[in-house]
Amino acid sequence: MLIDHRTYAVKPGTMAKQLALYEEYGLVPQKRHLGEPLAYLVTESGEVNTYVHIWVYKDAADRAARRAAMAADPDWQVYLQKNAEAGYLIAQRNNLMTPAPFAPIKR
């Protein structure tokens, strides 16, 4: 199992706009290719103005295939364009991780 843990930072005051943009244009095509996220979270304390989403894949090849299909999806391209035009995002960090043997993730 491969976990893709993604953290995004947005400009202060734009979180609601960013989430609305994603919900309207990005959610459906992303779920079409990646399935349901393990989690989609908004930070309440600590590193504010950030949100996290976590996706689960069988392995690196599964991740590469699903992300390639998503990248080729015209609906996903619309979201990427609108996201770039909005300019809310200021940083992104991706961590590919595997569960510890004593704490498997059950899906």
C-alpha positions as CSV (number, residue, x, y, z in Angstrom):
1,M,0.0,0.0,0.0
2,L,1.2,3.5,-0.9
3,I,-0.2,6.6,0.8
4,D,0.0,10.0,-0.9
5,H,-0.2,12.6,1.8
6,R,-0.6,16.1,0.3
7,T,-0.5,19.4,2.1
8,Y,-1.4,22.7,0.4
9,A,-1.1,26.2,1.7
10,V,-3.4,29.0,0.6
11,K,-3.3,32.8,0.9
12,P,-4.9,33.9,4.2
13,G,-8.6,34.5,3.7
14,T,-8.9,32.2,0.7
15,M,-9.6,28.8,2.2
16,A,-13.3,28.8,1.6
17,K,-12.9,30.0,-2.0
18,Q,-10.2,27.3,-2.6
19,L,-12.4,24.6,-1.2
20,A,-15.4,25.8,-3.2
21,L,-13.4,25.9,-6.4
22,Y,-12.2,22.3,-5.8
23,E,-15.7,21.1,-4.9
24,E,-17.2,22.6,-8.0
25,Y,-14.5,21.7,-10.6
26,G,-12.0,19.2,-9.1
27,L,-13.8,16.8,-6.8
28,V,-15.7,14.8,-9.4
29,P,-12.8,14.2,-11.9
30,Q,-10.4,13.5,-9.1
31,K,-12.7,10.9,-7.5
32,R,-13.4,9.4,-11.0
33,H,-9.7,8.5,-11.3
34,L,-8.4,8.2,-7.7
35,G,-11.5,6.9,-5.9
36,E,-12.5,8.2,-2.5
37,P,-9.7,10.0,-0.5
38,L,-8.8,8.4,2.9
39,A,-9.1,11.9,4.3
40,Y,-9.6,15.6,3.2
41,L,-8.8,17.8,6.2
42,V,-8.6,21.6,6.9
43,T,-6.1,22.7,9.6
44,E,-7.7,24.1,12.7
45,S,-4.5,25.0,14.6
46,G,-0.8,25.0,14.0
47,E,0.0,25.6,10.3
48,V,-3.2,27.5,9.6
49,N,-4.3,28.3,6.0
50,T,-3.4,24.7,5.0
51,Y,-5.4,21.6,4.1
52,V,-4.4,18.0,3.6
53,H,-5.8,15.2,1.5
54,I,-4.7,11.6,1.6
55,W,-5.0,9.1,-1.2
56,V,-4.4,5.3,-1.1
57,Y,-2.9,3.3,-3.9
58,K,-1.8,-0.3,-4.2
59,D,1.7,0.7,-5.2
60,A,3.7,3.3,-7.2
61,A,2.6,1.8,-10.5
62,D,-1.1,2.1,-9.5
63,R,-0.5,5.7,-8.4
64,A,1.2,6.6,-11.7
65,A,-1.5,5.0,-13.9
66,R,-4.4,6.6,-12.0
67,R,-2.7,10.1,-11.9
68,A,-1.9,9.8,-15.6
69,A,-5.5,9.1,-16.5
70,M,-6.6,12.0,-14.3
71,A,-4.1,14.3,-15.9
72,A,-5.5,13.5,-19.4
73,D,-9.1,14.1,-18.3
74,P,-10.6,17.3,-19.8
75,D,-12.6,18.0,-16.7
76,W,-9.4,17.9,-14.6
77,Q,-7.7,20.2,-17.0
78,V,-10.6,22.7,-16.5
79,Y,-10.1,22.5,-12.8
80,L,-6.3,23.1,-13.1
81,Q,-6.9,26.1,-15.3
82,K,-9.4,27.7,-13.0
83,N,-7.2,26.9,-10.0
84,A,-4.2,28.6,-11.6
85,E,-6.4,31.6,-12.6
86,A,-7.7,32.0,-9.0
87,G,-4.2,32.0,-7.5
88,Y,-5.2,31.0,-4.0
89,L,-2.5,28.3,-3.6
90,I,1.0,29.3,-2.4
91,A,2.7,26.0,-1.6
92,Q,2.3,22.3,-2.0
93,R,4.1,19.4,-0.3
94,N,3.6,15.7,-1.2
95,N,4.8,12.8,0.9
96,L,4.6,9.2,-0.3
97,M,4.4,6.9,2.6
98,T,3.8,3.3,3.6
99,P,2.0,2.1,6.7
100,A,4.1,0.7,9.5
101,P,3.6,-3.1,9.8
102,F,1.9,-2.9,13.2
103,A,-0.6,-0.2,12.0
104,P,-2.1,-1.3,8.7
105,I,-4.7,0.9,7.0
106,K,-8.0,-0.9,6.5
107,R,-10.1,0.2,3.5
